[in-house]
Every structure is written in structure tokens, then in C-alpha cells.
Amino acid sequence: MQPVYLDYNASTPADPRVVDAMLPYLAEHFGNPSSSHPFGKITRDAVELARTQVATMLGCTADEIVFTSGGTESNNHAIRGVAHERRGRGRHIISSSVEHPAVTQVCEYLAGQGWEIDYLPVDETCLINPSDLKARIRSDTVLVTIMHANNEVGTIQPIAELARIAHEHGALFHTDCAQSVGKIPVRVEDLGVDLLSLAGHKIYAHKGVGALYVRRGTPVAKLLHGAGHEDNRRAGTENVLEIVGLGKACELIGDEIDVEINRLRQLRDLLEKTLRKSYPELALNGHRELRLPNTLSASFPGVNSSALLARLDSVALSAGAACHEAGVDVSAVLQAMHTPLDVAMGTLRMSVGRFSTRDEVLFAAQEILASVKTLP
């Protein structure tokens, strides 16, 4: 029997409808999109259709979308690209203490190049206080980069308010939306951002493709140099096959997200309710209300989550801490939230998705509870 999959925040399976859209470009339509002959026109048209599909989902224009190899490249392009273009204005960037490594390590790289990086704190629910941004932003701040929703605990940040503060001080705003796209509505005008990253493998497309939204007029240096692909913004022959898949995935989100949000929330809440009924001490990590509808980060205080996962071959999920002879490695997110050690070490991240069912959730909950009882 295949394990129940509760790790949709790590990666999603490809939707069969996405695969079907891609199939003609796996073998039949092979032309280079830059070629002027009919073979090239077919693939070029496919890329532009996908660009429109992504733009429609985000509520922007197609020419504001740049296709990339994934969320990591999109984040690198946004942060390093703005830093390069605006270095004459200042060398100060603000981020947060709970970002994905695809953001924090870019900031660390820039710190090694002479940039000053400020990391905003979060409260015990992983929420950023906009007043902290007001206190730290300066006249030489060129960029603020804050994730929309946290990948571990699901807390959703007040991006629109944070972006407004950044703009009032002349700074640009970038948000990593790899976890929020497809789970909650993500519209660039509602968020008020200048740059936005997304990743295909988080939204039922494939690994190796992503997109970067760049608001018209936003100065961003190229990350990759070569020919003039992507309107001379990202060199490299377009990955037509996966771009087509990403476009279809975004189209499906636009068509289905309203219904999907409610379904995911019901499954997540059923999972928490079932676990808590048998284990009342269960502790919720993240904000109770302002969180992704599919994400449950919960802790079994005093339990070793590494040992628990080792016994859970029937359920696929993630732990918030790794225990070993030298001690306990707690995730940076839980550390930033000042989660007590005995709670953090028993943390599981459970995330449902498009193909999760009620029966799977109930089965997984019982398996988790049974495994907890076997631990000393």
C-alpha cells in the first residue's frame, strides 16, 4: 500500500490535466520558439499562451511575466537583480527571520558583497508586525523581500500593508509566493508588490519551472546572460514543455480555487480535530486564522518527531526538528517564533492538497496517533 501523502507543501504531484497539456510538446512540437518557421511558431505560441495563463491568474499583463527554472531562480533574479540596478541609491535590504533559504541565502550572499541586511522578527504565531518595518526602513533601503505565506506553519503575512510602507520610503517590494499560489487568491494589485516569485512544483506542475512577476518599469538586472530570450530579461531557450504545464496549472487554479480553499480547510481542520481528540495536549504552530487552508503544523510536546517519522512508513509528512546525539536541530522558523524546545522537537508539518481525501486524512491521523503511543 502506498503511503498517504501529507506533504503537499514540499511538492505536489502533477495534475493529469497538466500532463495532458504537455504531451504534444514532449515529442511532436519540438521547434525552437525563437525560430521564424512554422515549427518555431507553434512552440512560441504555446509559450505565449502559458504566459497569458500565468498573468491572468495573478491579475497582471503577460509582458510582466518572466519564465524561470523555479522559485529559487525567481527569488535570486528578483533580489540580486534589484540590488544590482539600485546599488547607487543605497545598499540596505530588509527581509524576515522566517524566509525560505532561497531568499535568506541570497541575502547572505549580498551581505558578503557589502550589503546591509535587516531581518524582521516574528511573533509566536510567525506574524510580522508592520511597525517593525516602519522602525527599520531607511532612506537607503532599496528592497524589502517578505514571503507571502510561511512554508512550515502556513502563517500569511500582511503583504499589502508591508508593501505600502516600503513604497512610502522609496523601496521596492518582492514577495515569495511559492507556498501561497494555488492555496489562496494571489493577485498582484491586491498585494501591491513590484516583484513576485512562484514555483511550478508547488501548484501541480513539474519541478524545474517557475515564473517571476516584474511590474512594468521595475529595474531588474539580468541574472543569466546570452541571447535575448524572454524579452531580453532571461537568457536561455525556453523550456517549452514545462512552461506549457505551468500555464495549464495556473489556468486550473483560476478556475477552481474558490471551491478548493473550502475543501482544503475542511480536510485540515478534520485532521487537527481528530488528532486533538485523542491527544488534547496537541499544540498548534502558526496563526490560528491567518494561515494557509491546507497547512497544519502541530506539536506533540515531549515527543521526538524524528523517531516518530521513523515509525510512520504509512504516512508521508515533514518534521520541524531533527534529534540526534549532539542535540536537537530546530527549524529556523520555530526558533524565530521562540517555540519551546520540548514543543518544537515534537513538531510535524502536515499539508493536504488537491488529491487528498477524507478517508486518507482519517487514516493518517490514526496512524500518527498509534505511532505516538509506541514512543517512550
VEXMARRO-860767 format. One record per residue (C-alpha): residue number from 0; residue in one letter; x, y, z. Coordinates in steps of 0.5 Angstrom, whole numbers, padded with zeros to 4 digits, always signed. Each point is the difference from the previous one (the first is absolute). Layout:
(pt NUM "A" (X Y Z))
...
END
This chain:
(pt 0 "M" (+0000 +0000 +0000))
(pt 1 "Q" (+0003 +0007 -0002))
(pt 2 "P" (+0000 +0005 +0006))
(pt 3 "V" (-0005 +0005 +0001))
(pt 4 "Y" (+0003 +0007 -0003))
(pt 5 "L" (+0000 +0006 +0005))
(pt 6 "D" (+0006 +0004 -0002))
(pt 7 "Y" (-0003 +0004 -0006))
(pt 8 "N" (+0004 +0006 +0003))
(pt 9 "A" (+0006 -0004 -0002))
(pt 10 "S" (-0002 -0002 -0007))
(pt 11 "T" (-0007 -0001 -0004))
(pt 12 "P" (-0001 -0006 -0005))
(pt 13 "A" (-0001 +0002 -0007))
(pt 14 "D" (-0007 +0001 -0001))
(pt 15 "P" (-0002 -0005 -0006))
(pt 16 "R" (-0003 +0006 -0004))
(pt 17 "V" (+0006 +0004 +0000))
(pt 18 "V" (+0004 -0006 -0002))
(pt 19 "D" (-0005 -0001 -0006))
(pt 20 "A" (+0001 +0007 -0002))
(pt 21 "M" (+0007 -0001 +0000))
(pt 22 "L" (+0000 -0007 -0004))
(pt 23 "P" (+0000 +0004 -0007))
(pt 24 "Y" (+0007 +0003 +0002))
(pt 25 "L" (+0003 -0006 +0002))
(pt 26 "A" (+0002 -0002 -0007))
(pt 27 "E" (-0005 +0003 -0005))
(pt 28 "H" (+0001 +0007 +0001))
(pt 29 "F" (+0008 +0001 +0000))
(pt 30 "G" (+0001 +0006 -0003))
(pt 31 "N" (+0005 +0006 +0003))
(pt 32 "P" (-0005 +0006 +0002))
(pt 33 "S" (+0005 +0005 -0003))
(pt 34 "S" (+0000 -0003 -0007))
(pt 35 "S" (-0005 +0003 -0005))
(pt 36 "H" (-0002 -0006 -0004))
(pt 37 "P" (-0007 -0004 +0002))
(pt 38 "F" (+0004 -0005 +0005))
(pt 39 "G" (+0002 +0006 +0004))
(pt 40 "K" (-0007 +0004 -0001))
(pt 41 "I" (-0003 -0006 +0003))
(pt 42 "T" (+0004 +0000 +0007))
(pt 43 "R" (+0001 +0008 +0000))
(pt 44 "D" (-0008 +0000 +0000))
(pt 45 "A" (+0000 -0005 +0006))
(pt 46 "V" (+0005 +0004 +0004))
(pt 47 "E" (-0004 +0006 -0001))
(pt 48 "L" (-0007 -0004 +0002))
(pt 49 "A" (+0003 -0002 +0006))
(pt 50 "R" (+0003 +0007 +0002))
(pt 51 "T" (-0007 +0003 -0001))
(pt 52 "Q" (-0003 -0006 +0004))
(pt 53 "V" (+0005 +0002 +0006))
(pt 54 "A" (-0001 +0007 -0001))
(pt 55 "T" (-0008 -0001 +0000))
(pt 56 "M" (+0001 -0004 +0007))
(pt 57 "L" (+0004 +0006 +0003))
(pt 58 "G" (-0004 +0005 -0003))
(pt 59 "C" (+0006 +0004 -0004))
(pt 60 "T" (+0001 +0000 -0007))
(pt 61 "A" (+0004 -0005 -0004))
(pt 62 "D" (+0006 +0004 -0001))
(pt 63 "E" (+0001 +0001 +0007))
(pt 64 "I" (+0002 -0008 +0001))
(pt 65 "V" (+0007 -0003 -0001))
(pt 66 "F" (+0000 -0007 +0000))
(pt 67 "T" (+0006 -0003 +0004))
(pt 68 "S" (+0002 -0007 +0003))
(pt 69 "G" (-0004 +0000 +0006))
(pt 70 "G" (-0001 +0004 +0006))
(pt 71 "T" (+0008 +0000 +0002))
(pt 72 "E" (+0002 +0004 -0006))
(pt 73 "S" (-0006 +0004 +0000))
(pt 74 "N" (+0002 +0003 +0007))
(pt 75 "N" (+0007 +0000 -0002))
(pt 76 "H" (-0002 +0004 -0006))
(pt 77 "A" (-0004 +0005 +0004))
(pt 78 "I" (+0004 +0001 +0006))
(pt 79 "R" (+0007 +0000 -0004))
(pt 80 "G" (-0003 +0004 -0006))
(pt 81 "V" (-0003 +0006 +0004))
(pt 82 "A" (+0007 +0000 +0004))
(pt 83 "H" (+0004 +0001 -0006))
(pt 84 "E" (-0005 +0005 -0003))
(pt 85 "R" (-0001 +0004 +0006))
(pt 86 "R" (+0007 +0000 +0004))
(pt 87 "G" (+0001 +0007 -0002))
(pt 88 "R" (-0006 +0002 +0004))
(pt 89 "G" (+0002 -0004 +0006))
(pt 90 "R" (+0003 -0007 +0003))
(pt 91 "H" (-0006 -0002 +0005))
(pt 92 "I" (-0004 -0005 -0001))
(pt 93 "I" (-0006 -0003 +0005))
(pt 94 "S" (-0002 -0007 +0001))
(pt 95 "S" (-0003 -0004 +0005))
(pt 96 "S" (+0002 -0005 +0005))
(pt 97 "V" (-0004 -0006 -0003))
(pt 98 "E" (+0001 +0000 -0007))
(pt 99 "H" (+0002 -0006 -0004))
(pt 100 "P" (+0007 -0001 -0002))
(pt 101 "A" (-0001 +0002 -0007))
(pt 102 "V" (-0001 +0007 +0003))
(pt 103 "T" (+0005 +0000 +0006))
(pt 104 "Q" (+0006 -0003 -0003))
(pt 105 "V" (-0001 +0006 -0006))
(pt 106 "C" (+0000 +0005 +0006))
(pt 107 "E" (+0006 -0003 +0003))
(pt 108 "Y" (+0004 +0000 -0007))
(pt 109 "L" (-0001 +0007 -0001))
(pt 110 "A" (+0002 +0001 +0008))
(pt 111 "G" (+0006 -0003 -0002))
(pt 112 "Q" (+0001 +0006 -0006))
(pt 113 "G" (-0001 +0005 +0005))
(pt 114 "W" (-0008 +0001 +0000))
(pt 115 "E" (-0003 +0001 +0007))
(pt 116 "I" (-0006 -0005 +0001))
(pt 117 "D" (-0005 +0001 +0006))
(pt 118 "Y" (-0004 -0006 +0002))
(pt 119 "L" (-0007 +0002 +0003))
(pt 120 "P" (-0002 -0004 +0006))
(pt 121 "V" (-0007 -0004 +0000))
(pt 122 "D" (-0004 -0001 +0006))
(pt 123 "E" (-0002 -0007 +0003))
(pt 124 "T" (-0005 -0001 -0006))
(pt 125 "C" (+0005 +0001 -0005))
(pt 126 "L" (-0003 +0007 -0002))
(pt 127 "I" (+0004 +0006 -0002))
(pt 128 "N" (-0002 +0007 +0004))
(pt 129 "P" (+0000 +0005 -0005))
(pt 130 "S" (+0002 +0005 +0005))
(pt 131 "D" (+0007 -0003 +0000))
(pt 132 "L" (+0001 +0001 -0008))
(pt 133 "K" (-0002 +0007 +0002))
(pt 134 "A" (+0005 +0000 +0005))
(pt 135 "R" (+0006 -0003 -0004))
(pt 136 "I" (-0001 +0003 -0007))
(pt 137 "R" (+0004 +0006 -0002))
(pt 138 "S" (+0002 +0005 -0006))
(pt 139 "D" (+0005 -0005 -0003))
(pt 140 "T" (-0005 -0006 +0000))
(pt 141 "V" (+0000 -0003 -0007))
(pt 142 "L" (-0004 -0006 +0001))
(pt 143 "V" (-0005 -0004 +0005))
(pt 144 "T" (-0001 -0007 -0001))
(pt 145 "I" (-0005 -0004 +0004))
(pt 146 "M" (-0003 -0006 -0001))
(pt 147 "H" (-0008 +0000 -0001))
(pt 148 "A" (-0001 -0007 +0004))
(pt 149 "N" (+0005 -0004 +0004))
(pt 150 "N" (+0001 -0007 -0003))
(pt 151 "E" (+0001 -0003 +0007))
(pt 152 "V" (-0006 +0003 +0004))
(pt 153 "G" (-0004 +0003 -0005))
(pt 154 "T" (-0001 +0007 +0003))
(pt 155 "I" (-0002 +0005 -0005))
(pt 156 "Q" (+0004 +0007 +0000))
(pt 157 "P" (-0004 +0007 +0000))
(pt 158 "I" (+0004 +0001 -0007))
(pt 159 "A" (-0005 +0006 -0003))
(pt 160 "E" (+0002 +0004 +0007))
(pt 161 "L" (+0007 -0002 +0000))
(pt 162 "A" (+0001 +0002 -0008))
(pt 163 "R" (-0004 +0006 +0001))
(pt 164 "I" (+0006 +0002 +0006))
(pt 165 "A" (+0005 -0002 -0005))
(pt 166 "H" (-0002 +0005 -0005))
(pt 167 "E" (-0001 +0005 +0004))
(pt 168 "H" (+0007 +0000 +0001))
(pt 169 "G" (+0002 -0001 -0007))
(pt 170 "A" (+0002 -0007 +0001))
(pt 171 "L" (-0003 -0006 -0005))
(pt 172 "F" (-0003 -0006 +0003))
(pt 173 "H" (+0001 -0007 -0002))
(pt 174 "T" (-0004 -0006 +0003))
(pt 175 "D" (+0001 -0007 -0001))
(pt 176 "C" (-0007 -0003 -0001))
(pt 177 "A" (+0002 -0008 -0002))
(pt 178 "Q" (-0004 -0002 +0006))
(pt 179 "S" (-0006 +0005 -0001))
(pt 180 "V" (-0001 -0001 -0007))
(pt 181 "G" (-0006 -0005 -0001))
(pt 182 "K" (-0002 +0000 +0007))
(pt 183 "I" (-0003 +0007 +0001))
(pt 184 "P" (-0001 +0005 -0005))
(pt 185 "V" (+0006 +0004 -0002))
(pt 186 "R" (-0001 +0006 -0004))
(pt 187 "V" (+0006 +0005 -0001))
(pt 188 "E" (-0004 +0006 +0000))
(pt 189 "D" (-0004 -0002 +0007))
(pt 190 "L" (+0007 -0002 +0003))
(pt 191 "G" (+0003 +0007 -0003))
(pt 192 "V" (+0007 -0003 -0002))
(pt 193 "D" (+0005 +0001 -0005))
(pt 194 "L" (+0003 -0007 -0001))
(pt 195 "L" (-0003 -0007 +0002))
(pt 196 "S" (+0003 -0007 -0001))
(pt 197 "L" (-0004 -0006 -0001))
(pt 198 "A" (+0003 -0008 -0001))
(pt 199 "G" (-0004 -0005 -0004))
(pt 200 "H" (+0001 -0006 +0004))
(pt 201 "K" (-0004 +0003 +0006))
(pt 202 "I" (-0006 +0001 -0005))
(pt 203 "Y" (-0001 -0007 -0003))
(pt 204 "A" (+0005 +0002 -0006))
(pt 205 "H" (+0007 -0003 +0000))
(pt 206 "K" (+0007 +0001 +0003))
(pt 207 "G" (+0005 +0005 -0004))
(pt 208 "V" (-0005 +0005 -0002))
(pt 209 "G" (-0003 +0007 +0003))
(pt 210 "A" (-0001 +0007 -0001))
(pt 211 "L" (+0002 +0007 +0002))
(pt 212 "Y" (-0005 +0006 +0000))
(pt 213 "V" (+0003 +0006 -0001))
(pt 214 "R" (-0004 +0006 +0000))
(pt 215 "R" (+0001 +0005 -0006))
(pt 216 "G" (+0005 +0005 +0001))
(pt 217 "T" (+0004 -0004 +0006))
(pt 218 "P" (+0007 +0000 -0001))
(pt 219 "V" (+0003 -0007 +0000))
(pt 220 "A" (+0007 -0002 -0003))
(pt 221 "K" (+0000 -0007 -0004))
(pt 222 "L" (+0002 -0006 +0004))
(pt 223 "L" (+0002 -0004 -0006))
(pt 224 "H" (+0004 +0003 -0006))
(pt 225 "G" (-0001 -0003 -0007))
(pt 226 "A" (-0005 +0001 -0006))
(pt 227 "G" (-0006 +0005 +0001))
(pt 228 "H" (-0005 -0005 +0003))
(pt 229 "E" (-0006 +0002 +0004))
(pt 230 "D" (+0000 +0007 -0003))
(pt 231 "N" (+0008 +0000 +0002))
(pt 232 "R" (-0002 -0001 +0007))
(pt 233 "R" (+0003 -0007 +0001))
(pt 234 "A" (+0004 -0004 -0005))
(pt 235 "G" (-0001 -0007 -0002))
(pt 236 "T" (-0004 -0003 -0005))
(pt 237 "E" (-0007 -0001 +0004))
(pt 238 "N" (-0002 -0007 +0003))
(pt 239 "V" (-0006 +0000 -0004))
(pt 240 "L" (-0002 -0007 +0002))
(pt 241 "E" (+0000 +0002 +0008))
(pt 242 "I" (-0003 +0007 -0002))
(pt 243 "V" (-0006 -0002 -0003))
(pt 244 "G" (-0001 -0005 +0006))
(pt 245 "L" (+0001 +0007 +0005))
(pt 246 "G" (-0005 +0003 -0005))
(pt 247 "K" (-0005 -0005 +0001))
(pt 248 "A" (+0001 -0001 +0007))
(pt 249 "C" (-0002 +0008 +0001))
(pt 250 "E" (-0006 -0001 -0004))
(pt 251 "L" (-0003 -0005 +0004))
(pt 252 "I" (+0002 +0004 +0007))
(pt 253 "G" (-0004 +0006 -0003))
(pt 254 "D" (-0006 -0005 -0002))
(pt 255 "E" (+0000 -0004 +0007))
(pt 256 "I" (+0003 +0004 +0005))
(pt 257 "D" (-0006 +0002 +0004))
(pt 258 "V" (-0003 -0007 +0001))
(pt 259 "E" (+0007 -0003 +0001))
(pt 260 "I" (+0001 +0005 +0006))
(pt 261 "N" (-0006 -0002 +0004))
(pt 262 "R" (+0001 -0007 -0002))
(pt 263 "L" (+0008 +0000 +0003))
(pt 264 "R" (-0002 +0004 +0006))
(pt 265 "Q" (-0005 -0006 +0002))
(pt 266 "L" (+0005 -0005 -0001))
(pt 267 "R" (+0005 +0004 +0004))
(pt 268 "D" (-0005 +0001 +0006))
(pt 269 "L" (-0002 -0007 +0000))
(pt 270 "L" (+0007 -0002 +0000))
(pt 271 "E" (+0001 +0004 +0006))
(pt 272 "K" (-0006 -0001 +0004))
(pt 273 "T" (+0001 -0008 -0001))
(pt 274 "L" (+0007 +0001 +0003))
(pt 275 "R" (-0002 +0004 +0006))
(pt 276 "K" (-0006 -0004 +0002))
(pt 277 "S" (+0005 -0006 +0002))
(pt 278 "Y" (+0006 +0005 +0001))
(pt 279 "P" (-0003 +0006 +0004))
(pt 280 "E" (+0007 +0003 +0001))
(pt 281 "L" (+0001 +0001 -0007))
(pt 282 "A" (+0003 +0007 -0002))
(pt 283 "L" (-0001 +0004 -0006))
(pt 284 "N" (+0005 +0004 -0003))
(pt 285 "G" (-0001 +0006 -0004))
(pt 286 "H" (-0006 +0005 +0000))
(pt 287 "R" (-0007 -0004 +0001))
(pt 288 "E" (-0004 +0005 -0005))
(pt 289 "L" (+0006 +0003 -0005))
(pt 290 "R" (+0002 -0007 -0003))
(pt 291 "L" (+0000 -0004 -0006))
(pt 292 "P" (-0006 -0004 +0000))
(pt 293 "N" (+0004 -0006 -0002))
(pt 294 "T" (+0005 +0000 +0006))
(pt 295 "L" (+0000 -0003 +0007))
(pt 296 "S" (+0007 +0001 +0004))
(pt 297 "A" (-0002 -0003 +0006))
(pt 298 "S" (+0005 -0003 +0006))
(pt 299 "F" (+0000 -0006 +0005))
(pt 300 "P" (+0003 +0003 +0006))
(pt 301 "G" (+0006 -0004 +0002))
(pt 302 "V" (-0001 -0005 -0006))
(pt 303 "N" (+0007 -0001 -0004))
(pt 304 "S" (-0003 +0002 -0007))
(pt 305 "S" (+0006 -0004 -0004))
(pt 306 "A" (-0002 -0006 +0004))
(pt 307 "L" (-0007 +0001 -0002))
(pt 308 "L" (+0001 +0001 -0007))
(pt 309 "A" (+0005 -0007 +0000))
(pt 310 "R" (-0006 -0004 +0002))
(pt 311 "L" (-0005 +0004 -0005))
(pt 312 "D" (+0001 -0004 -0006))
(pt 313 "S" (-0007 +0000 -0002))
(pt 314 "V" (-0001 +0008 +0000))
(pt 315 "A" (+0005 +0005 -0003))
(pt 316 "L" (+0001 +0007 +0003))
(pt 317 "S" (+0005 +0004 +0003))
(pt 318 "A" (+0003 +0001 +0007))
(pt 319 "G" (+0002 +0007 +0003))
(pt 320 "A" (+0006 -0002 +0004))
(pt 321 "A" (+0006 -0006 -0001))
(pt 322 "C" (+0002 -0003 +0006))
(pt 323 "H" (+0007 -0003 +0000))
(pt 324 "E" (+0006 -0002 +0005))
(pt 325 "A" (+0002 +0007 +0000))
(pt 326 "G" (-0006 +0003 +0002))
(pt 327 "V" (-0007 +0003 -0004))
(pt 328 "D" (+0000 +0004 -0006))
(pt 329 "V" (-0006 +0004 +0000))
(pt 330 "S" (-0002 +0003 -0007))
(pt 331 "A" (+0002 +0008 +0000))
(pt 332 "V" (-0008 +0001 -0001))
(pt 333 "L" (-0001 -0003 +0007))
(pt 334 "Q" (+0006 +0003 +0003))
(pt 335 "A" (-0003 +0007 -0002))
(pt 336 "M" (-0006 -0001 +0003))
(pt 337 "H" (+0003 -0002 +0006))
(pt 338 "T" (-0003 -0006 +0001))
(pt 339 "P" (+0001 -0004 +0006))
(pt 340 "L" (+0005 -0006 -0001))
(pt 341 "D" (-0004 -0005 +0002))
(pt 342 "V" (-0005 +0002 -0004))
(pt 343 "A" (+0004 +0001 -0006))
(pt 344 "M" (+0003 -0006 +0000))
(pt 345 "G" (-0007 -0004 -0001))
(pt 346 "T" (-0002 +0004 -0006))
(pt 347 "L" (-0003 -0003 -0006))
(pt 348 "R" (-0002 +0004 -0006))
(pt 349 "M" (-0006 -0003 -0004))
(pt 350 "S" (-0002 +0003 -0006))
(pt 351 "V" (-0006 -0002 -0004))
(pt 352 "G" (-0001 +0001 -0008))
(pt 353 "R" (-0005 -0001 -0006))
(pt 354 "F" (+0000 -0007 +0000))
(pt 355 "S" (+0000 -0001 +0008))
(pt 356 "T" (-0007 -0004 +0002))
(pt 357 "R" (-0004 +0000 +0007))
(pt 358 "D" (+0002 -0007 +0000))
(pt 359 "E" (+0007 +0001 +0000))
(pt 360 "V" (+0000 +0005 +0005))
(pt 361 "L" (-0003 -0004 +0005))
(pt 362 "F" (+0004 -0006 -0002))
(pt 363 "A" (+0007 +0005 +0001))
(pt 364 "A" (-0003 +0002 +0007))
(pt 365 "Q" (-0001 -0007 +0003))
(pt 366 "E" (+0007 -0002 -0003))
(pt 367 "I" (+0003 +0006 +0003))
(pt 368 "L" (-0003 -0001 +0007))
(pt 369 "A" (+0001 -0007 +0000))
(pt 370 "S" (+0008 +0001 -0001))
(pt 371 "V" (+0000 +0006 +0005))
(pt 372 "K" (-0003 -0005 +0005))
(pt 373 "T" (+0006 -0005 -0001))
(pt 374 "L" (+0005 +0005 +0001))
(pt 375 "P" (+0004 +0000 +0007))
END
